[in-house]
Amino acid sequence: MEEKVLNGKKHGMAVLLALLLAWAADIAAFAFFISAYEQREEAVYIVGIVITAIVFFALCFFLPGLKVLKPQEALVLTLFGEYVGTLKENGFYFVNPFCVGVNPASKTKLSQSGDVSDVGGMAAIVSAAQNGSNVNANANTGSTRISLKVMTLNNSRQKINDCLGNPVEIGIAVTWRVVDTAKAVFNVDNYKEFLSLQCDSALRNVVRIYPYDVAPNVDTTGDGVADEGSLRGSSEVVAARIRDEIQARVEEAGIEIIEARITYLAYAPEIAAVMLQRQQASAIIDARKMIVDGAVGMVEMALERLNENDVVHLDEERKAAMVSNLLVVLCGNHDAQPVVNSGSLY
């Protein structure tokens, strides 16, 4: 299905003025025939009254052909089931009165911004929200117009197992817009629900490739070489892969994915406490390693300075005792309590 943009249809104001003039003339003729019939009860005046009444109601059939579009809105028109074209520019249009606007997702309200709604529908949503009621996703609050604005879909959090089998909770926000209205309306049943489902599916496929944190012997790029990719440390790369995956899936729906971002990432509650202990243990080990490296360097420096300045001569046993004491002092968790030796060193 290819999109056909209708141009040269901005005759709405001219047609409206013509209708108003025709109604005024018809009402004047109707009044004339009424007064003439009251003076002369002739059949010709009755025929005139009937004709003017028919013309008045016939002009009303042209009103559905008047269409008003605001900026960043589109209207897909069909005539007796056949796709006629799409109005995409803002303005006042006049089309065939029998043309019908089509938008299968008009009644679908997802967790997103940018929906096109009438005033009554939005007021109903606000009123329901203020009263604490749940707004039905398929409530009759939509419009046949399709929004061309950039919209943000904030899908609910999902629990997915990463490549190591650890359950993680992740949520994404997808920025998107409709670029082909014909594909969006006719290629899929409901392009908003279609987008939401494809986001969930693409998210699951990508998350299963990565570990939550850096893990050994894990290949996330598919080149057969282990790398350091992870959900926590490679969020930009993961978001780009999610965006590309979603775009490939929604191409047939005429939707462009502008950006995908991870909005929430954490271990699932059932393993969060254990993983926190694991992270704490890893942090403690790294800290201890740094402390030991620094302590060994300080001991080496102390021994070198003593030898250079010829302060004291120590045999191997005394050096070992000194190194042991220094390491205990430097690596201990608490302040050392010094013991002063007032006697001979030997």
VOPAGU-2260 file (C-alpha; in pm, 1 decimal, decimal comma):
REM VOPAGU-2260
SITE   aa  ch    i         X         Y         Z
SITE  MET   A    0       0,0       0,0       0,0
SITE  GLU   A    1     150,5     331,2    -111,8
SITE  GLU   A    2      56,6     662,8      39,1
SITE  LYS   A    3    -115,5     914,2    -189,5
SITE  VAL   A    4    -106,2    1273,6     -64,4
SITE  LEU   A    5    -403,2    1481,5    -180,1
SITE  ASN   A    6    -303,6    1832,3    -285,6
SITE  GLY   A    7    -519,5    2113,4    -418,9
SITE  LYS   A    8    -816,0    2034,7    -194,7
SITE  LYS   A    9    -803,7    2350,1      17,9
SITE  HIS   A   10   -1140,5    2485,0     -99,8
SITE  GLY   A   11   -1315,2    2455,6     233,5
SITE  MET   A   12   -1368,1    2828,3     291,9
SITE  ALA   A   13   -1495,7    2890,6     -61,6
SITE  VAL   A   14   -1738,7    2597,8     -38,8
SITE  LEU   A   15   -1857,5    2711,7     305,6
SITE  LEU   A   16   -1927,1    3064,2     180,2
SITE  ALA   A   17   -2107,4    2921,3    -123,0
SITE  LEU   A   18   -2321,0    2704,2     104,2
SITE  LEU   A   19   -2408,0    3001,1     325,7
SITE  LEU   A   20   -2508,3    3208,8      22,7
SITE  ALA   A   21   -2711,1    2920,3    -118,4
SITE  TRP   A   22   -2888,0    2875,1     215,8
SITE  ALA   A   23   -2963,2    3246,2     237,2
SITE  ALA   A   24   -3104,7    3248,9    -116,2
SITE  ASP   A   25   -3303,6    2932,8     -51,1
SITE  ILE   A   26   -3448,9    3070,6     272,6
SITE  ALA   A   27   -3544,0    3394,5      92,2
SITE  ALA   A   28   -3711,6    3195,2    -186,7
SITE  PHE   A   29   -3890,7    2979,8      70,7
SITE  ALA   A   30   -4021,5    3291,1     247,3
SITE  PHE   A   31   -4130,9    3438,9     -87,1
SITE  PHE   A   32   -4327,0    3127,6    -185,1
SITE  ILE   A   33   -4491,2    3114,2     159,4
SITE  SER   A   34   -4609,2    3475,0     139,4
SITE  ALA   A   35   -4717,9    3435,3    -223,1
SITE  TYR   A   36   -4917,5    3122,2    -138,4
SITE  GLU   A   37   -5094,4    3306,0     141,5
SITE  GLN   A   38   -5202,7    3571,9    -106,5
SITE  ARG   A   39   -5278,3    3338,3    -394,4
SITE  GLU   A   40   -5339,9    2979,1    -317,4
SITE  GLU   A   41   -5194,0    2838,6    -637,3
SITE  ALA   A   42   -5026,4    2503,5    -693,1
SITE  VAL   A   43   -4709,6    2659,5    -837,2
SITE  TYR   A   44   -4628,7    2817,4    -503,6
SITE  ILE   A   45   -4671,9    2482,6    -327,3
SITE  VAL   A   46   -4425,4    2328,2    -571,9
SITE  GLY   A   47   -4181,7    2613,4    -500,8
SITE  ILE   A   48   -4213,6    2558,8    -125,2
SITE  VAL   A   49   -4142,9    2187,9    -162,0
SITE  ILE   A   50   -3845,1    2245,4    -393,2
SITE  THR   A   51   -3685,2    2506,7    -165,1
SITE  ALA   A   52   -3728,2    2277,1     135,3
SITE  ILE   A   53   -3564,5    1991,4     -54,9
SITE  VAL   A   54   -3277,9    2217,0    -164,9
SITE  PHE   A   55   -3223,0    2333,2     194,9
SITE  PHE   A   56   -3177,0    1979,3     322,3
SITE  ALA   A   57   -2979,8    1876,7      12,8
SITE  LEU   A   58   -2721,6    2144,8      87,2
SITE  CYS   A   59   -2666,4    1986,5     428,8
SITE  PHE   A   60   -2515,7    1679,2     262,1
SITE  PHE   A   61   -2214,1    1888,9     159,0
SITE  LEU   A   62   -2119,8    1967,3     519,0
SITE  PRO   A   63   -1940,7    1633,0     588,7
SITE  GLY   A   64   -1705,9    1718,2     301,6
SITE  LEU   A   65   -1556,5    2009,7     497,7
SITE  LYS   A   66   -1239,8    1897,8     679,6
SITE  VAL   A   67   -1015,5    2105,1     905,4
SITE  LEU   A   68    -660,8    1984,8     979,6
SITE  LYS   A   69    -423,8    2131,8    1234,9
SITE  PRO   A   70     -43,1    2120,2    1200,0
SITE  GLN   A   71     110,5    1771,7    1227,0
SITE  GLU   A   72    -218,0    1593,3    1162,5
SITE  ALA   A   73    -321,8    1367,6     875,3
SITE  LEU   A   74    -653,1    1225,5     755,3
SITE  VAL   A   75    -673,3     899,7     558,1
SITE  LEU   A   76    -981,6     899,0     334,1
SITE  THR   A   77   -1167,5     605,4     183,1
SITE  LEU   A   78   -1462,5     612,1     -56,8
SITE  PHE   A   79   -1688,9     306,5     -41,0
SITE  GLY   A   80   -1400,1      95,5      89,5
SITE  GLU   A   81   -1139,5     220,9    -159,5
SITE  TYR   A   82    -838,0     421,3     -48,6
SITE  VAL   A   83    -865,3     771,6    -197,1
SITE  GLY   A   84    -569,2     953,8     -45,6
SITE  THR   A   85    -432,4    1131,8     258,8
SITE  LEU   A   86    -460,9    1494,0     367,0
SITE  LYS   A   87    -137,2    1588,0     543,3
SITE  GLU   A   88    -105,6    1967,5     540,6
SITE  ASN   A   89    -289,5    2192,0     780,3
SITE  GLY   A   90    -578,4    2385,6     630,7
SITE  PHE   A   91    -950,1    2392,6     547,6
SITE  TYR   A   92   -1037,8    2124,6     291,6
SITE  PHE   A   93   -1339,7    2018,3      91,7
SITE  VAL   A   94   -1354,9    1657,9     -27,8
SITE  ASN   A   95   -1622,0    1422,6    -148,9
SITE  PRO   A   96   -1889,0    1422,1     124,8
SITE  PHE   A   97   -1909,3    1043,8     104,2
SITE  CYS   A   98   -1538,4    1005,1     190,9
SITE  VAL   A   99   -1477,3     861,7     537,6
SITE  GLY   A  100   -1172,1     913,9     757,5
SITE  VAL   A  101   -1006,3     591,6     876,8
SITE  ASN   A  102    -793,1     548,3    1188,2
SITE  PRO   A  103    -811,5     200,8    1346,6
SITE  ALA   A  104    -602,2     317,3    1643,8
SITE  SER   A  105    -820,4     618,0    1722,5
SITE  LYS   A  106    -962,4     459,2    2039,3
SITE  THR   A  107    -631,9     319,7    2165,4
SITE  LYS   A  108    -463,8     516,8    2440,2
SITE  LEU   A  109    -123,6     383,6    2536,4
SITE  SER   A  110     123,0     522,5    2791,8
SITE  GLN   A  111     241,8     785,9    2550,8
SITE  SER   A  112     221,0    1147,8    2446,0
SITE  GLY   A  113      90,7    1299,5    2123,4
SITE  ASP   A  114    -248,5    1131,5    2079,2
SITE  VAL   A  115    -507,1    1324,3    1876,9
SITE  SER   A  116    -829,4    1346,9    2077,0
SITE  ASP   A  117   -1140,0    1555,5    2073,7
SITE  VAL   A  118   -1212,7    1791,9    2362,3
SITE  GLY   A  119   -1488,6    1578,8    2507,0
SITE  GLY   A  120   -1272,5    1267,7    2503,2
SITE  MET   A  121    -982,9    1440,2    2677,8
SITE  ALA   A  122   -1217,9    1589,3    2935,8
SITE  ALA   A  123   -1356,8    1242,9    3003,2
SITE  ILE   A  124   -1005,7    1106,3    3057,8
SITE  VAL   A  125    -911,4    1390,6    3293,8
SITE  SER   A  126   -1236,8    1351,1    3485,1
SITE  ALA   A  127   -1188,0     977,0    3518,6
SITE  ALA   A  128    -830,1    1024,5    3636,5
SITE  GLN   A  129    -938,0    1279,0    3898,0
SITE  ASN   A  130   -1203,0    1041,2    4026,1
SITE  GLY   A  131    -952,4     758,3    4055,8
SITE  SER   A  132   -1113,5     552,1    3779,8
SITE  ASN   A  133    -924,8     339,5    3529,8
SITE  VAL   A  134    -940,8     474,6    3177,6
SITE  ASN   A  135   -1012,7     199,5    2928,3
SITE  ALA   A  136    -751,0     173,0    2657,3
SITE  ASN   A  137   -1028,8     130,2    2401,8
SITE  ALA   A  138   -1259,1     401,3    2530,6
SITE  ASN   A  139   -1451,3     594,3    2269,0
SITE  THR   A  140   -1240,3     907,8    2296,3
SITE  GLY   A  141   -1040,1     900,8    1972,5
SITE  SER   A  142   -1040,2    1090,7    1647,0
SITE  THR   A  143   -1013,7     976,8    1287,6
SITE  ARG   A  144    -715,8    1209,6    1244,0
SITE  ILE   A  145    -367,5    1058,2    1272,5
SITE  SER   A  146    -100,6    1244,3    1464,5
SITE  LEU   A  147     226,0    1300,6    1279,5
SITE  LYS   A  148     396,7    1439,7    1589,4
SITE  VAL   A  149     693,5    1278,8    1756,1
SITE  MET   A  150     549,0    1060,7    2033,1
SITE  THR   A  151     699,5     873,9    2325,4
SITE  LEU   A  152     585,2     525,5    2416,6
SITE  ASN   A  153     673,1     427,0    2773,6
SITE  ASN   A  154     618,2      53,7    2792,7
SITE  SER   A  155     574,0    -116,8    3127,4
SITE  ARG   A  156     866,6    -288,1    3296,9
SITE  GLN   A  157     938,4    -644,2    3194,2
SITE  LYS   A  158    1109,6    -929,5    3375,8
SITE  ILE   A  159    1357,5   -1092,4    3137,0
SITE  ASN   A  160    1640,0   -1341,1    3187,0
SITE  ASP   A  161    1979,2   -1214,3    3071,8
SITE  CYS   A  162    2232,7   -1433,6    2891,3
SITE  LEU   A  163    2342,6   -1587,4    3224,0
SITE  GLY   A  164    1986,5   -1674,1    3323,3
SITE  ASN   A  165    1956,9   -1402,3    3589,0
SITE  PRO   A  166    1612,1   -1238,3    3593,8
SITE  VAL   A  167    1629,6    -860,6    3546,8
SITE  GLU   A  168    1360,1    -594,8    3529,8
SITE  ILE   A  169    1396,3    -346,6    3246,5
SITE  GLY   A  170    1183,9     -68,7    3100,5
SITE  ILE   A  171    1232,4     139,5    2785,5
SITE  ALA   A  172    1096,9     461,3    2637,3
SITE  VAL   A  173    1061,1     463,0    2257,9
SITE  THR   A  174    1037,2     787,8    2060,6
SITE  TRP   A  175     849,7     735,6    1734,5
SITE  ARG   A  176     626,6     892,6    1470,5
SITE  VAL   A  177     409,8     791,9    1175,5
SITE  VAL   A  178     574,8     859,0     838,9
SITE  ASP   A  179     347,9     660,0     605,3
SITE  THR   A  180     -19,7     689,0     695,1
SITE  ALA   A  181    -137,1     435,7     435,2
SITE  LYS   A  182      86,4     161,5     576,7
SITE  ALA   A  183      -8,1     251,9     933,0
SITE  VAL   A  184    -380,8     226,3     860,3
SITE  PHE   A  185    -403,6     -58,7     611,1
SITE  ASN   A  186     -98,8    -284,9     666,3
SITE  VAL   A  187    -165,7    -357,8    1033,8
SITE  ASP   A  188    -482,4    -384,2    1237,9
SITE  ASN   A  189    -383,6    -129,4    1503,8
SITE  TYR   A  190     -47,5      39,7    1460,6
SITE  LYS   A  191     -21,4     155,5    1823,3
SITE  GLU   A  192     -79,4    -188,7    1970,7
SITE  PHE   A  193     143,1    -333,9    1699,4
SITE  LEU   A  194     424,6     -98,9    1801,1
SITE  SER   A  195     381,9    -180,6    2170,3
SITE  LEU   A  196     399,8    -556,7    2109,8
SITE  GLN   A  197     701,5    -525,7    1881,2
SITE  CYS   A  198     879,9    -315,7    2143,5
SITE  ASP   A  199     825,1    -590,7    2400,5
SITE  SER   A  200     944,7    -861,4    2162,5
SITE  ALA   A  201    1253,7    -668,7    2047,4
SITE  LEU   A  202    1344,4    -585,6    2406,2
SITE  ARG   A  203    1335,7    -952,0    2505,2
SITE  ASN   A  204    1551,6   -1056,0    2210,6
SITE  VAL   A  205    1821,4    -798,2    2283,1
SITE  VAL   A  206    1831,7    -838,1    2662,3
SITE  ARG   A  207    1887,1   -1214,9    2627,8
SITE  ILE   A  208    2216,4   -1143,3    2450,9
SITE  TYR   A  209    2375,4    -939,9    2731,0
SITE  PRO   A  210    2459,4   -1010,4    3094,8
SITE  TYR   A  211    2349,2    -761,6    3355,5
SITE  ASP   A  212    2708,7    -686,7    3449,2
SITE  VAL   A  213    3041,1    -769,5    3286,3
SITE  ALA   A  214    3094,5   -1147,5    3282,3
SITE  PRO   A  215    3382,4   -1359,2    3145,6
SITE  ASN   A  216    3352,1   -1569,4    2829,9
SITE  VAL   A  217    3041,2   -1388,2    2703,0
SITE  ASP   A  218    3012,3   -1282,8    2337,9
SITE  THR   A  219    2754,6   -1005,5    2292,2
SITE  THR   A  220    2855,3    -892,2    1942,6
SITE  GLY   A  221    2829,6   -1226,9    1764,8
SITE  ASP   A  222    3189,2   -1225,7    1636,2
SITE  GLY   A  223    3291,3   -1527,3    1842,1
SITE  VAL   A  224    3520,2   -1326,0    2071,0
SITE  ALA   A  225    3437,9   -1263,4    2435,6
SITE  ASP   A  226    3387,5    -895,6    2518,4
SITE  GLU   A  227    3290,5    -671,1    2807,7
SITE  GLY   A  228    2942,1    -579,7    2689,0
SITE  SER   A  229    2671,1    -562,3    2955,5
SITE  LEU   A  230    2329,7    -409,8    3015,6
SITE  ARG   A  231    2463,1    -185,6    3290,2
SITE  GLY   A  232    2788,5     -78,5    3129,4
SITE  SER   A  233    2686,5     -65,7    2760,7
SITE  SER   A  234    2350,0     107,4    2786,8
SITE  GLU   A  235    2408,6     321,5    2475,8
SITE  VAL   A  236    2499,3      19,7    2263,4
SITE  VAL   A  237    2206,7    -182,5    2399,0
SITE  ALA   A  238    1963,9     105,9    2333,8
SITE  ALA   A  239    2090,4     138,7    1975,4
SITE  ARG   A  240    2039,6    -234,7    1914,9
SITE  ILE   A  241    1690,1    -218,0    2061,8
SITE  ARG   A  242    1606,2      75,4    1833,6
SITE  ASP   A  243    1734,4    -105,2    1522,1
SITE  GLU   A  244    1545,3    -421,6    1618,3
SITE  ILE   A  245    1218,1    -234,6    1665,3
SITE  GLN   A  246    1265,5     -36,8    1342,6
SITE  ALA   A  247    1309,7    -355,3    1141,1
SITE  ARG   A  248     986,5    -492,5    1286,6
SITE  VAL   A  249     763,7    -184,3    1236,6
SITE  GLU   A  250     884,4     -84,1     889,0
SITE  GLU   A  251     572,4    -235,5     732,0
SITE  ALA   A  252     353,0     -26,4     961,0
SITE  GLY   A  253     490,8     302,8     828,6
SITE  ILE   A  254     647,9     394,4    1164,2
SITE  GLU   A  255     989,1     552,5    1219,0
SITE  ILE   A  256    1171,0     481,2    1545,3
SITE  ILE   A  257    1370,4     790,6    1635,8
SITE  GLU   A  258    1522,1     675,1    1962,5
SITE  ALA   A  259    1499,4     404,7    2226,9
SITE  ARG   A  260    1626,2     457,9    2580,4
SITE  ILE   A  261    1650,2     234,7    2887,4
SITE  THR   A  262    1451,7     402,1    3164,4
SITE  TYR   A  263    1477,4     133,7    3433,6
SITE  LEU   A  264    1723,3    -149,8    3494,3
SITE  ALA   A  265    1757,9    -363,5    3805,6
SITE  TYR   A  266    1779,1    -722,6    3919,3
SITE  ALA   A  267    1446,1    -891,5    3986,8
SITE  PRO   A  268    1339,2    -870,3    4353,7
SITE  GLU   A  269    1389,4   -1243,0    4416,1
SITE  ILE   A  270    1765,0   -1222,5    4348,4
SITE  ALA   A  271    1831,6    -854,1    4414,8
SITE  ALA   A  272    1953,9    -912,5    4773,2
SITE  VAL   A  273    2189,6   -1193,5    4670,2
SITE  MET   A  274    2330,4    -995,0    4379,8
SITE  LEU   A  275    2382,0    -697,5    4609,1
SITE  GLN   A  276    2588,5    -913,4    4843,5
SITE  ARG   A  277    2785,7   -1036,1    4544,3
SITE  GLN   A  278    2854,5    -680,1    4432,2
SITE  GLN   A  279    2954,5    -581,8    4785,0
SITE  ALA   A  280    3192,1    -878,5    4809,2
SITE  SER   A  281    3344,5    -787,9    4473,1
SITE  ALA   A  282    3387,4    -428,1    4586,1
SITE  ILE   A  283    3550,1    -539,5    4912,4
SITE  ILE   A  284    3791,3    -767,2    4725,4
SITE  ASP   A  285    3887,1    -486,6    4485,6
SITE  ALA   A  286    3937,3    -248,0    4777,0
SITE  ARG   A  287    4150,5    -501,1    4967,4
SITE  LYS   A  288    4360,7    -563,7    4658,8
SITE  MET   A  289    4427,3    -194,3    4625,4
SITE  ILE   A  290    4516,9    -167,2    4994,7
SITE  VAL   A  291    4757,2    -462,3    4976,7
SITE  ASP   A  292    4924,3    -326,4    4662,8
SITE  GLY   A  293    4973,7       6,8    4835,1
SITE  ALA   A  294    5101,4    -153,6    5156,1
SITE  VAL   A  295    5355,5    -367,5    4969,9
SITE  GLY   A  296    5480,9     -60,4    4788,7
SITE  MET   A  297    5516,3     129,9    5114,3
SITE  VAL   A  298    5709,2    -159,0    5274,8
SITE  GLU   A  299    5943,3    -178,9    4976,6
SITE  MET   A  300    5998,8     195,3    4992,0
SITE  ALA   A  301    6070,6     178,0    5368,9
SITE  LEU   A  302    6327,4     -96,9    5328,0
SITE  GLU   A  303    6495,9      82,9    5038,0
SITE  ARG   A  304    6517,6     408,8    5234,9
SITE  LEU   A  305    6666,3     228,8    5537,3
SITE  ASN   A  306    6931,5      66,3    5318,4
SITE  GLU   A  307    7012,0     386,7    5129,3
SITE  ASN   A  308    7056,7     599,1    5443,8
SITE  ASP   A  309    7237,7     315,8    5627,4
SITE  VAL   A  310    7013,6     370,3    5926,9
SITE  VAL   A  311    7007,8      15,1    6055,1
SITE  HIS   A  312    7127,9    -324,6    5937,2
SITE  LEU   A  313    6869,2    -600,8    5955,3
SITE  ASP   A  314    6914,1    -966,4    5885,8
SITE  GLU   A  315    6657,7   -1161,6    5687,2
SITE  GLU   A  316    6465,4   -1270,6    5994,8
SITE  ARG   A  317    6434,5    -914,6    6125,8
SITE  LYS   A  318    6334,6    -791,3    5782,3
SITE  ALA   A  319    6060,0   -1053,2    5770,8
SITE  ALA   A  320    5934,6    -947,1    6113,6
SITE  MET   A  321    5940,3    -581,1    6010,7
SITE  VAL   A  322    5753,3    -652,8    5686,3
SITE  SER   A  323    5494,1    -854,8    5878,0
SITE  ASN   A  324    5440,9    -576,6    6130,8
SITE  LEU   A  325    5412,8    -307,7    5863,0
SITE  LEU   A  326    5163,8    -509,2    5659,6
SITE  VAL   A  327    4951,6    -571,2    5968,8
SITE  VAL   A  328    4948,3    -199,9    6046,7
SITE  LEU   A  329    4881,8     -86,3    5688,5
SITE  CYS   A  330    4623,4    -350,6    5599,6
SITE  GLY   A  331    4431,8    -360,7    5926,3
SITE  ASN   A  332    4074,1    -239,2    5958,9
SITE  HIS   A  333    4144,7     -61,5    6286,6
SITE  ASP   A  334    4418,7     167,9    6408,6
SITE  ALA   A  335    4723,2     -18,7    6538,2
SITE  GLN   A  336    4816,3      -4,7    6907,4
SITE  PRO   A  337    5193,6      47,4    6909,0
SITE  VAL   A  338    5420,2    -138,0    7152,0
SITE  VAL   A  339    5743,6      43,8    7236,7
SITE  ASN   A  340    6050,0    -176,8    7282,5
SITE  SER   A  341    6277,4      -1,6    7530,5
SITE  GLY   A  342    6533,2    -276,5    7536,0
SITE  SER   A  343    6791,3    -394,8    7290,8
SITE  LEU   A  344    6684,8    -481,9    6938,2
SITE  TYR   A  345    6864,3    -819,6    6976,3
